[in-house]
Amino acid sequence: MEADWIEHRRPDDRERVGWIKPVSEGFVAIDLLGRRRTDVVDWMLAEETLDALGLGYLADPHELRLDDGSWLRVRVAEVSSVSIKVKKDDWGDMNATQIYYTVAFPVTEEQLRPAG
C-alpha cells in the first residue's frame, strides 16, 4: 500500500472495501487486492465504484501462477495491506489437505487472476 492511499469503508457497516489513490487532478479506486478498479475519476465515482464492488469478488475463484508457470485454482483466504493468502481450491472437500500460498500486496494479473 502506498502512503498516499486513503482507506475507504462502506458507509453502512464501516467494512473496508478498498482505497482511493490521489492521481494528478483526480482519484483512482483500488480494491482490497491492490488492483486499480477505475481510471482517474472524481472522488464520488471512486467511492461509488468501491461501494458497488463490495467484498463479493473475494469469494470468487481465482488462479494463482505457480513458479513453474502453470495456473492453480485457488480461493482468497485472507487479505491485508501487506500480503494476500490464498488456498488451493478443494471444492469444499472437508478431508482435503489445505494448501496455502502467500502473495505480496498488491497483486498483479500475472500473479493472481479471476478464474475464467
C-alpha beads as a LAMMPS data file, in Angstrom:
LAMMPS data file: protein, C-alpha beads

116 atoms
115 bonds

1 atom types
1 bond types

-500.0 500.0 xlo xhi
-500.0 500.0 ylo yhi
-500.0 500.0 zlo zhi

Masses

1 110.0

Atoms # bond

1 1 1 0.000 0.000 0.000
2 1 1 1.299 3.415 -0.905
3 1 1 1.481 6.160 1.721
4 1 1 -0.978 8.423 -0.115
5 1 1 -3.761 5.817 -0.429
6 1 1 -6.885 6.801 1.511
7 1 1 -8.796 3.947 3.112
8 1 1 -12.445 3.682 2.040
9 1 1 -15.081 1.953 4.159
10 1 1 -18.689 1.213 3.270
11 1 1 -20.986 3.751 4.903
12 1 1 -23.494 1.196 6.245
13 1 1 -21.209 -1.210 8.156
14 1 1 -17.797 0.543 8.007
15 1 1 -16.192 -2.515 6.379
16 1 1 -13.051 -1.591 4.435
17 1 1 -13.642 -2.167 0.725
18 1 1 -10.522 -0.554 -0.716
19 1 1 -8.558 2.624 -1.057
20 1 1 -8.741 5.798 -3.076
21 1 1 -5.463 6.959 -4.558
22 1 1 -4.975 10.640 -5.454
23 1 1 -3.663 10.950 -9.019
24 1 1 -2.970 14.326 -10.659
25 1 1 -6.382 16.018 -10.879
26 1 1 -8.491 13.084 -9.699
27 1 1 -8.583 9.728 -7.953
28 1 1 -8.267 6.004 -8.707
29 1 1 -10.272 3.323 -6.867
30 1 1 -8.079 0.467 -5.590
31 1 1 -9.632 -2.840 -4.448
32 1 1 -8.540 -4.982 -1.490
33 1 1 -6.118 -6.934 -3.690
34 1 1 -4.408 -3.670 -4.651
35 1 1 -5.773 -3.595 -8.208
36 1 1 -6.932 -0.442 -9.968
37 1 1 -10.700 -0.518 -10.495
38 1 1 -11.089 2.822 -12.271
39 1 1 -9.137 5.177 -14.430
40 1 1 -8.666 8.673 -12.990
41 1 1 -12.148 9.796 -11.898
42 1 1 -13.683 12.214 -9.418
43 1 1 -13.846 11.339 -5.709
44 1 1 -17.548 10.456 -5.758
45 1 1 -17.195 7.960 -8.620
46 1 1 -14.204 6.317 -6.900
47 1 1 -16.281 5.888 -3.721
48 1 1 -19.310 4.620 -5.633
49 1 1 -17.151 2.102 -7.510
50 1 1 -15.722 0.626 -4.314
51 1 1 -19.124 0.578 -2.598
52 1 1 -20.683 -1.236 -5.563
53 1 1 -17.764 -3.659 -5.804
54 1 1 -18.102 -4.631 -2.160
55 1 1 -16.362 -7.791 -0.988
56 1 1 -18.088 -10.460 -3.098
57 1 1 -15.255 -10.788 -5.614
58 1 1 -13.031 -12.118 -2.815
59 1 1 -15.234 -15.243 -2.632
60 1 1 -14.912 -15.904 -6.370
61 1 1 -12.406 -18.500 -7.584
62 1 1 -9.044 -17.187 -8.736
63 1 1 -5.998 -18.662 -10.411
64 1 1 -2.505 -18.380 -8.950
65 1 1 0.565 -18.588 -11.187
66 1 1 2.972 -21.122 -9.716
67 1 1 6.756 -20.968 -10.026
68 1 1 6.690 -23.412 -12.970
69 1 1 4.355 -21.070 -14.898
70 1 1 1.232 -23.207 -14.507
71 1 1 -2.005 -21.857 -13.028
72 1 1 -3.661 -23.309 -9.904
73 1 1 -7.289 -22.683 -8.964
74 1 1 -7.411 -21.011 -5.527
75 1 1 -9.713 -19.157 -3.174
76 1 1 -8.762 -15.970 -1.333
77 1 1 -8.395 -16.790 2.372
78 1 1 -7.036 -13.533 3.860
79 1 1 -6.226 -10.053 2.635
80 1 1 -4.180 -7.300 4.219
81 1 1 -2.253 -4.299 3.001
82 1 1 0.931 -6.391 3.254
83 1 1 0.030 -9.755 1.714
84 1 1 -2.754 -11.919 0.338
85 1 1 -3.166 -15.519 1.457
86 1 1 -4.839 -17.912 -0.967
87 1 1 -5.824 -21.545 -0.534
88 1 1 -5.799 -24.291 -3.141
89 1 1 -9.420 -24.801 -4.160
90 1 1 -10.501 -28.100 -2.650
91 1 1 -14.085 -27.827 -3.925
92 1 1 -15.415 -27.991 -0.355
93 1 1 -13.863 -31.398 0.424
94 1 1 -13.669 -31.445 4.225
95 1 1 -10.999 -34.192 4.102
96 1 1 -8.682 -32.476 1.619
97 1 1 -5.281 -31.237 2.762
98 1 1 -5.368 -27.460 2.916
99 1 1 -2.547 -25.867 0.943
100 1 1 -1.936 -22.128 1.331
101 1 1 0.189 -19.682 -0.665
102 1 1 1.130 -16.119 0.212
103 1 1 1.272 -13.439 -2.467
104 1 1 2.734 -9.973 -1.960
105 1 1 0.382 -6.988 -1.914
106 1 1 -0.576 -5.542 -4.330
107 1 1 -1.114 -8.488 -6.651
108 1 1 -0.759 -8.324 -10.407
109 1 1 -2.745 -10.162 -13.062
110 1 1 0.459 -12.127 -13.763
111 1 1 0.323 -13.495 -10.183
112 1 1 -3.379 -13.832 -9.429
113 1 1 -6.284 -13.567 -11.806
114 1 1 -10.017 -14.281 -11.686
115 1 1 -10.707 -17.891 -12.720
116 1 1 -12.023 -17.941 -16.217

Bonds

1 1 1 2
2 1 2 3
3 1 3 4
4 1 4 5
5 1 5 6
6 1 6 7
7 1 7 8
8 1 8 9
9 1 9 10
10 1 10 11
11 1 11 12
12 1 12 13
13 1 13 14
14 1 14 15
15 1 15 16
16 1 16 17
17 1 17 18
18 1 18 19
19 1 19 20
20 1 20 21
21 1 21 22
22 1 22 23
23 1 23 24
24 1 24 25
25 1 25 26
26 1 26 27
27 1 27 28
28 1 28 29
29 1 29 30
30 1 30 31
31 1 31 32
32 1 32 33
33 1 33 34
34 1 34 35
35 1 35 36
36 1 36 37
37 1 37 38
38 1 38 39
39 1 39 40
40 1 40 41
41 1 41 42
42 1 42 43
43 1 43 44
44 1 44 45
45 1 45 46
46 1 46 47
47 1 47 48
48 1 48 49
49 1 49 50
50 1 50 51
51 1 51 52
52 1 52 53
53 1 53 54
54 1 54 55
55 1 55 56
56 1 56 57
57 1 57 58
58 1 58 59
59 1 59 60
60 1 60 61
61 1 61 62
62 1 62 63
63 1 63 64
64 1 64 65
65 1 65 66
66 1 66 67
67 1 67 68
68 1 68 69
69 1 69 70
70 1 70 71
71 1 71 72
72 1 72 73
73 1 73 74
74 1 74 75
75 1 75 76
76 1 76 77
77 1 77 78
78 1 78 79
79 1 79 80
80 1 80 81
81 1 81 82
82 1 82 83
83 1 83 84
84 1 84 85
85 1 85 86
86 1 86 87
87 1 87 88
88 1 88 89
89 1 89 90
90 1 90 91
91 1 91 92
92 1 92 93
93 1 93 94
94 1 94 95
95 1 95 96
96 1 96 97
97 1 97 98
98 1 98 99
99 1 99 100
100 1 100 101
101 1 101 102
102 1 102 103
103 1 103 104
104 1 104 105
105 1 105 106
106 1 106 107
107 1 107 108
108 1 108 109
109 1 109 110
110 1 110 111
111 1 111 112
112 1 112 113
113 1 113 114
114 1 114 115
115 1 115 116
